[in-house]
Amino acid sequence: MSDNRDVRASLLRDFIFEAMEPIERDSAAARLCLANDDDVGARYHLKRAIACVKAAAATFKELEALLGEREAA
Protein backbone atom coordinates (compact mmCIF):
# COMPACT_ATOMS: atom_id res chain seq x y z
CA MET A 1 0.00 0.00 0.00
CA SER A 2 2.93 2.33 0.68
CA ASP A 3 4.06 2.09 -2.96
CA ASN A 4 0.66 3.39 -4.10
CA ARG A 5 0.91 6.32 -1.72
CA ASP A 6 4.43 7.12 -2.92
CA VAL A 7 3.30 7.10 -6.53
CA ARG A 8 0.24 9.20 -5.72
CA ALA A 9 2.37 11.70 -3.77
CA SER A 10 4.74 11.96 -6.70
CA LEU A 11 1.87 12.57 -9.11
CA LEU A 12 0.39 15.22 -6.83
CA ARG A 13 3.75 16.99 -6.65
CA ASP A 14 4.02 16.89 -10.44
CA PHE A 15 0.55 18.41 -10.76
CA ILE A 16 1.39 21.18 -8.30
CA PHE A 17 4.59 21.92 -10.21
CA GLU A 18 2.68 22.09 -13.51
CA ALA A 19 -0.15 24.17 -12.03
CA MET A 20 2.32 26.78 -10.78
CA GLU A 21 4.16 27.18 -14.07
CA PRO A 22 1.92 29.88 -15.62
CA ILE A 23 1.87 32.01 -12.46
CA GLU A 24 5.09 33.88 -13.22
CA ARG A 25 4.04 34.70 -16.78
CA ASP A 26 0.55 35.81 -15.80
CA SER A 27 1.86 37.84 -12.88
CA ALA A 28 4.32 39.66 -15.14
CA ALA A 29 1.64 40.15 -17.80
CA ALA A 30 -0.79 41.55 -15.21
CA ARG A 31 1.83 44.01 -13.99
CA LEU A 32 2.59 45.07 -17.55
CA CYS A 33 -1.11 45.58 -18.23
CA LEU A 34 -1.45 47.69 -15.08
CA ALA A 35 1.56 49.79 -16.09
CA ASN A 36 -0.17 50.42 -19.43
CA ASP A 37 -3.58 51.18 -17.88
CA ASP A 38 -5.06 48.01 -19.41
CA ASP A 39 -7.50 47.00 -16.67
CA VAL A 40 -9.20 44.34 -18.80
CA GLY A 41 -5.91 42.61 -19.55
CA ALA A 42 -4.78 42.92 -15.94
CA ARG A 43 -8.02 41.33 -14.73
CA TYR A 44 -7.63 38.47 -17.21
CA HIS A 45 -4.06 37.65 -16.19
CA LEU A 46 -4.77 38.10 -12.49
CA LYS A 47 -7.71 35.66 -12.71
CA ARG A 48 -5.49 33.12 -14.45
CA ALA A 49 -2.78 33.46 -11.78
CA ILE A 50 -5.36 33.09 -9.01
CA ALA A 51 -6.86 29.99 -10.65
CA CYS A 52 -3.40 28.41 -10.84
CA VAL A 53 -2.66 29.21 -7.19
CA LYS A 54 -6.02 27.78 -6.11
CA ALA A 55 -5.43 24.56 -8.06
CA ALA A 56 -1.94 24.19 -6.62
CA ALA A 57 -3.12 24.93 -3.08
CA ALA A 58 -6.00 22.46 -3.26
CA THR A 59 -3.71 19.76 -4.56
CA PHE A 60 -1.10 20.56 -1.91
CA LYS A 61 -3.79 20.14 0.74
CA GLU A 62 -4.54 16.72 -0.76
CA LEU A 63 -0.82 15.89 -0.67
CA GLU A 64 -0.60 16.89 2.98
CA ALA A 65 -3.59 14.69 3.80
CA LEU A 66 -1.98 11.79 1.99
CA LEU A 67 1.30 12.30 3.83
CA GLY A 68 -0.58 12.62 7.11
CA GLU A 69 -2.17 9.23 6.44
CA ARG A 70 1.29 7.79 5.87
CA GLU A 71 2.55 9.09 9.21
CA ALA A 72 -0.54 7.74 11.00
CA ALA A 73 -0.04 4.28 9.48
Secondary structure, 3 states (H helix, E strand, C coil): CHHHHHHHHHHHHHHHHHHHHHHHHHHHHHHHHHHCCCHHHHHHHHHHHHHHHHHHHHHHHHHHHHHHHHHHC
